[in-house]
């Protein structure tokens, strides 16, 4: 896997918020995601774990709030998982 965040968003028909040129080379769980990884949050109770996460991108539901301390890109999709 080697995509820009924009390419990844396009491939999942998502709406991109944030840096579109960041490179994503892997998928990872929220606890293991680094700057090169995409992760997801499917349940609101896990949103707080995004604060300070180094993940490069996260898949979130359209109505999920973006945690204020998350610096990666957000890709809004109907079904994040």
Secondary structure, 3 states (H helix, E strand, C coil): CCEEHHHHHHHCCCEEECCCCCEECEECCCCCCCCCEEEECCCHHHHHHHCCCCCCEEEECCCCCCCCCCCCEEEECCCCC
